[in-house]
Amino acid sequence: MCPNGKKLLKVEGLVKKFGGFRALNGVSIDVCQGRIVGLAGPNGSGKTTLINVISGVYRPDGGSIEFDGCSIYKLPSHKIVHLGVNRTFQVPKPLSGLTVWENVLLAAVYGSAEGDKQQTIRDSLEIVDLSAIKDAISAGLTFAQQKLLGLATALATKPKLLLVDEIAAGLSHQELLWIAEMLQRIQQTGIAMIVVEHHLGFIDTLTSDVVVMNAGANLFRGSINEAAQNEEVVEVFLGR
Amino acid sequence: MLKKYFPSLGVILAIVAIFIGLPHFYDNQSFLFNLMLYLALAEGLNIIYGFTGYLPFGYVGFFGAGAYGGAIAITLLHISPLLGVLVGGVVAVLTGVILIPLLRLSGAYFAIANLAASQALYLVVANPSLEKITQGPYGIDLSSVYNANAGYFAMLGVLVFAMALVAYLRNSNFGLSLLAIKEDRVTASLAGVNVIRARSIAWMLSAFVAGMSGAVFGWYTAVFYPSTVFSLDVSVFTIVFVLFGGIASVAGPLIGALILYSMYNFIGISTPQYFQLFYGLLIVLLVLFLPDGVVSLLKKGKVYVP
């Protein structure tokens, strides 16, 4: 199935309940090594919940999650991070009392065993273009800068798979183009991604492999253009 | 790398010099002892509250557990008082281990549950049925091993240990990971920090300091009752000192305890009718104008606080 032969993430029949509500109702998704999968769907379809469950922020209630050959189902976040999965948040959650450098330092020291930490921090800040404000307290950053800091922190843990949750939401068109280009550069370093996005044009510039979710389950997989012609997809986005 | 420890080391040396030198000029040893006791407790509380954000209202529970743990080991097992101090620390850590599940609570819920736990411990220790071990409510008598000077220097030792621990946290990646837990647990764990392990270690270190302080207090005081070493005043004083000075630094809690405990002794004893008014006003002003403590004034002036 994978062009380079290796499947990095395999999620099958994943279930997450909040009380009686099944936010994830048997969703499946897989990601090949080094590839980007777009994840789209209407509000409340479970995209962010899926990211939260894969990254260990929420505990799943059924199904399976396999990463790089081992099960990460119900593992705590820090162990999942150590295996090579990290994520960004739709609403950034920096450690606001700490500086930009300290935020990334923590991730470099605790997130990954290998490599020169100072170099990792410098590289991570370089790729998101925050090197110039490395000594700023992160509470004072703009919304866009905090999102980039979240990305730098995730990169400093040296992930093989990055879960990017609505990084384009709330950003200007200019910033969007720039971020799309940056994600492509990150992919070129060999990092696979799931990119959650409302903005379908944004996904289209990144990948032709899109999963559309609805009501906690899979609805469609294919390119954006195919999705736009699929009756079911059109229906969940626009109504009948 | 070690250079960043120099400012903290300077503070520690200054405190040691003060408490070795002062007895030559000022003969109220008991006041100096109690001052050191509160300095050590303030640093101990700083470890768990200042770095991880858990406010233990029942901090006195560790103090009492240490006082009784040390005293029982000295009277029943006939070990030396210095060893008893260590045993007191270990008993407090064991108490802390039992209370680790409390860390799953947060904010006021944690504070209240911890307060309740410390009072439960008090009632167990003071229970007359345990008279053979704890002497129940009748108190402990350690006058056979009483040695004021040795107790004084043991307290100084515990204080240095507490300050050194905080200096380590202030300057190390482990301390940074604790600060991260205080800011946002999810972000910390996604940076790869094992949140449960890190906060449990901070909790036990904090308990260890309070336990040793309690054991030295018991030894120095020689005769004490459960109501003395489980008195909520100990928690309240310590918390106020830390809040007044400022958290997550070596110097903050020291400044808070030095100023407020000295004031308590001079105003509180000469004119006790004005003391509570004065303390109350001070705390109101503090909450209104300096919520991050006295050292936040220095930080605003871009002065590095060790």
Interface residues (C-beta under 8 A of the other chain):
Chain A: S55 G56 V57 P76 S77 H78 V81 H82 N86 R87 K93 P94 L95 S96 G97 L98 E102 N103 L105 L106 A107 V109 Y110 G111 S112 T153 A154 A156 T157
Chain B: N173 L176 S177 L179 A180 E183 D184 V186 T187 A188 S189 L190 A191 G192 V193 N194 V195 I196
